[in-house]
Amino acid sequence: MNIGEAAAASGISAKMIRHYEAIGLLRAGRGANGYRVYGARDVAVLRFIRHARDLGFPLEDVRRLLALWQDRARASAEVKRLALAHVAALESKAESLRSMAASLGHLALHCHGDARPDCPILDDLARKE
């Protein structure tokens, strides 16, 4: 199948497929005409990448997970370690986002939101550390 068909089958845009090839996550074959040719295995790899990215794994972790997935002699302990490290990173990011939302909510609560030019939101953004 061509790149458009692989994109439709995997849910990944052709542009991202080219990117994944450029960074070595995927190696597509070439037809006699020089165009990329994808098979069922390539689509499975693309779907794997898409699912891992949907879960927020960074590309380097996707690379490691992909290598582990393709290694039938792997130990699941390494996969679990990567997953738990990612869970910790997600929880840390979620806490950071909650903190940012609370800070901005506090500022918005103290902004009159009327015709006056005074605005604690802008004042806070402009403050010097």
N, C-alpha and C positions, 0 to 999 in steps of 0.2 A: 504494500500500500504506500501511497505517497504521504507527504507531510501533512497535507490537509485532512486526509483520512485518518492518519494517526492522531492528529489533534482532536478530531471529532470523537474518535474511539476512546481517547484517554481523558478528555476534559481539560487538556493543556493546550494553550495557544501555540501556533506554529513558531511564533517568536520565542516563546519560552523553551520549546523543544530545541531550537537552534542554540539557545543559551546553554541548556543542559548538555548539549553535545560539545559546545565550546569549552566548558569547564570539566569535561570528562565524565559526567554522570551517565552518559548514554553514548553508544557507538553505533551509529546507523551504517548499514551497508550502502553501496552505491550501485545503481543500475548501469547498464551499458551506455546510457545517455548521460551519465554523470549525476543524475538526480538521486536524492536520498531515497532509500527503500526501507520500509519498516515491516517487521513481521509481528506475529502474535506475542512473541517474547518481549520485543521492544515496547509494545503497548502495555504489557504487564509491568515492565520496569517504569514506564511513565505513570501508570496508575499508582504504583508504589510510591513514587516520588510525590505525586499530587497528594496522596493521603498523608504522607509524612509532613509535607508543607502545610496542609490543612490543620494539622495538629500543632503547628508552630515550630517544628524542628528547624534549627538553622541548617544551612546547606552542608556544612562540615559534618554535622550529625547525620544528615540524610545520606551523605557519602558513606559514613561508617555503617549505618543501618543497612544500606543497600549491599555493602560488602558482606555483612553478616547474613543477610537474607540469601545471598547467592552462595554462601559457604555452607554446604549441607553438614559439615563436620563441626559447626560452630557450637559454642556453649551458650545456652540461653542467659547465663549470668551476665555476660557483657551487654546483651540487649536490655536486660532489666536495669543494669547500672545506668545505661544511657537514658532510658525512659525515666527513671527516678530522678536523675540529675535534671532532666528537662522539666519534670513536675516541680521541682524545687525552684527552678528559674522562673517558671510561669507563676508560681505562688508569690515569689518576690516581686515580679512585675505587677501582679494584681494588687498587692499591698501598696506598691508605689502609686499605681493609678488611683486607688481609693484615697490615698493621702492627697494627691493632686486635686481630686474631685472635692474633697472636704475643704481644702484651702480655697479653691475657687468659689465654692458654695458660700463659704464664710465671707469672702470679699463681695460677692454678689448680694448677699443679705444686707451688707452695710452700704451698698450703693443705692442712692435714692431713685435712680432711673427716671429722673424728671428733666426739666429744661435747664437745670443748673449745670455748670461746667465741672463742678467738683465730682471726682469719681475715684473711690478707693481702689478700684480694679486697675485703672491706668496708673495711679500713684504707685501701687505695689509693683507693677511691671517695670516702671521707670526707676525704681529705687536702686541705689548703688550699694553693692555688697561691701 
